[in-house]
Amino acid sequence: MTIVHTEGIFTHQISGCNCPGSDPIQWHLELLWQRLFPASISKPKTAFTFDVLDHFLIDALECKTSAMSFYQKLKRFTNNAFTERVPDRYRGLMRVSWLWRDLKHRKWFGFGHDTEQDPGDGGLALFCPACPQPGLNLPTDWRARYDRQYVIDGNFTAQHMKMNKPESDVALSDGKGYMVSEGPYQSHLQQSLDSKERSTCSNHWAINAANINKSNLRSTGIGATAYFQKGER
């Protein structure tokens, strides 16, 4: 079995439990008990240690390290002279880290040990005590006491290419985080009109970036709208 660790990629001989009453179908659970995340459930041949998965999450968060660069670093740790001799488990890292991130989120938000309860819409998003929320930090007559304003911001460089096989993109937490579910979002797009905004400024970068050719893009950026509260508070 190929084991990917923080210090490199190694190959070890591993045998499952053959004790009376043991179930060979649950061999992947034995690996998890040993802090090894298998790349597959049926006859796994590759496993990633919990430590290397945590290291990849932190590197991606703080150092903006891509999965390819992270795996190339592990290959250098293993054999700096002949990296082509190191087993290629890059695709396995992509798949397992995706699952690992989702499991960590569910654990952090209290769903790690309860398989019966579903997070629901927004269940994996951080609660914001400063956001105006009727019944929590707003009085019952808040509509009469406060002026409502909305602030809008966007990132016009967060482009998303169209996938060749969109059916292969399986969502693990659709609508359970900060983004809306795919179904309502697509329904909104079908009912919305796409109009190009014109600017009186010469070569306005933000407007030009939003109006680029998007025939091969699924989205040209990400926008957010927040409620701004102004009044007695």
Beta strands, then each sheet from edge to edge (+ up, - down):
strand 1: 2-5
strand 2: 8-11
strand 3: 36-38
strand 4: 46-49
strand 5: 146-155
strand 6: 160-161
strand 7: 217-219
strand 8: 222-231
sheet 1: 2+ 1- 4- 3+
sheet 2: 5+ 8-
sheet 3: 6+ 7-
end
